[in-house]
């Protein structure tokens, strides 16, 4: 059983508002090392806002985050025993729906830029590790190719490799397959599945219910800015209890 020492990310009373619009309305959650957290819910429920708050891409309006036992501060630099946004983002990788690759950089340059510039790592070691990551995502032969010559699935696999190049403790995926053609979804999910098998701690917003059922250790259903249901995939996805969740999941059943 997990204990407090295994908690990588602790979330308490998380709220996010934009003016008078309350998007996240009070979320408490612990993510333990090795967890694979599936985040599901209808469009507009606050899923993407929530996951962006986890690495301070969105600054919460209220509430507290603790990462690896230290409080997360909304300032960039870490000080006074707290983790600043800069360190948090180095330790929490994120992959977005629309890739966000640098179009003027080759695949290899996209992957090595962060370690070289942010972490001041040795170039030869960065290139070696980047090539290992490209091999893992099946794109070693694309090292010198520019993003506009890649398919959507290839771009997303490069984006995953780029995030992994920073050697994060936690990976966040925000609907990474929703912008892909259906035939390209599988190649991205296969990469994520390999990360799960290697023990990567992750949280992913997804509409791929069968995939979430297969890989997630815990699933949360966010509805109207709150966690409406939480539990293991068998409970939440295959045996839902609330009428709201049953209605939501019925859209995905053939």
Helices and strands as residue ranges (DSSP letters): G 4-6, E 7-18, E 21-32, E 36-40, H 47-53, E 62-67, E 70-71, H 85-91, E 92-95, H 107-117, H 123-136, G 140-142, G 147-149, H 152-164, E 170-174, H 182-197, E 201-205, H 209-215, E 218-223, E 226-231, H 233-233, I 234-238, H 243-250
